[in-house]
Amino acid sequence: MAVTLPGVTYEWVCDAYEGEPEDLGRETYVQSKIRHTIAKLKTRFGARISQRLASGQLDEDLYMDTVSEAVLRIIRNPEGFTTEQQGNYSYGVRAAVASGYLMFTAENMLDLLGEQSPIIGTY
């Protein structure tokens, strides 16, 4: 049986963003990242997330905020900078982030999957 997860709107992501919506770039680009994020969650954890949403263990707003956070991580830092310095300018790049790689923090995964799940995600 196919699992369905709630959608997240472009407007929801804009509301989670600290800047102006036009700073996010093309709306179609943001929407593609939303679709990608939900598809990845659905493929890997869909049944668990769906069950937690249905039982009320996972609040739908928290689910949508978590998707928004993952999308915004890609959009805020497309170059993948991890460190930057002013004097004798230097910077560090994390290749996985620079590639637009979708990442969830350990806290994100704890929110989505619950405390009984092993910690999955970046630290």
Beta strands, then each sheet from edge to edge (+ up, - down):
strand 1: 81-85
strand 2: 90-93
sheet 1: 1+ 2-
end
